[in-house]
Amino acid sequence: MKIERIELQQLHMPLRFRFETSFGYTTIKELILVSVYGEGEVGHAESVAMSAPYYSEETTETAWHMMGKFMIPKLFTSEIETPEDVDRLFAPIRRNNMAKAALEGAIWDLYSKQKGISLAKALGGEKSVIDVGISIGIEPTVEQVLAKVERHLGEGYKKIKVKIKPGFDVEVIRAIRERFGEGVPLMADANSAYTMEHLDVMKELDQYGLMMIEQPLAHDDIIDHAKLQRELSTPICLDESIHNVDDARKAIELGSCGIINIKVGRVGGLTESKRIHDLCQAHDIPVWCGGMIESGVGRAHNIAITSLPNFTIPGDTAASSRYWEEDIVENGVELMAPGQLAVPDSPGIGYTLNQKAIGNYVIRTANFRP
């Protein structure tokens, strides 16, 4: 693969609503759009690093620096035949997974376009349609959460994920069950807000027939999660604790979880996402694709990876129109049927960039050449 130019664009995209988790809230999504040019085609991806280091140690600034200073020069001075070569090329660089994933993802898109196949097909995907769920942030009142649950169930979403934190947990889950019944596919996401001292809270949540409790304990833990899993019938899903296939292997061997959330940015790219998928499939551990409030570009990558067969739980890739007044891909990423997204079959990610919207959101640009 010949790479002729790489462009980084930092965007500020205002959300349609304030989105709150246990570690804070956001009203503007900051991201880096990566475009890799070669042999008449261009591949796109985005860095999902946030403006502050609360979900992970990476930020938009660190990703911009790491790509420009260390990773892009490696791409220009190395032979790359397939996107898997990028994963090997970046291996000596410690962590910085979101920066790695952004460049590798753009090269996966470029490679797929050069081959004339969809990104999903290039990854080995099998589905033409995927089921999707919705993520509901922490709201000022339980009633506001219930109103959102009702609206999104009406839209046909196949899974309802509710963010929780100490003091806003059992009450909201109980209220959802009382209002909508046991049949609603419901899960709770704690974003590492609890410790083993909250075992009583976890056991209360265990009564409500949840699909899973996501990352209840520390962001870097798999030991206490194994202890907690032995106390619960509800599967624990690991998110922040899993950065690569070795983390997944250790967690499975320890019994730390029953489900794993694969986020492409968190694990360093599509190649590593495939490895984790394959490992989990071999051990009968279902996986699903988590969201990082991506633009349509990131959503397109999530759709492609979710087309693999062991993504059996609906992911967080909701419609663009839920988050943005105007997405950076033409016509946005929208549901084809209630709770379902089509997997594009055109070359690459299957979406065209909305250059007008990008122009409205961009705050800085950098171009790199060999």
Secondary structure, 3 states (H helix, E strand, C coil): CCCCEEEEEEEEEEEEEEEEECCEEEEEEEEEEEEEEECCEEEEEEECCECCCCCCCCEHHHHHHHHHHHHHHHHHCCCCCCHHHHHHHHCCCCCCHHHHHHHHHHHHHHHHHHHCCEHHHHHCCCCCEEEECEEECCCCCHHHHHHHHHHHHHCCCCCEEEECECCECHHHHHHHHHHHCCCCCEEEECCCCCCHHHHHHHHHHHHHCCCCEECCCCCCCCHHHHHHHHHCCCCEEECCCCCCHHHHHHHHHHCCCCEEEECHHHHCCHHHHHHHHHHHHHCCCCEEECCCCCCHHHHHHHHHHHCCCCECCCECCCCHHHHCCCCCECCCCCCCECCEEECCCCCECCCCECHHHHHHHEEEEEEECC
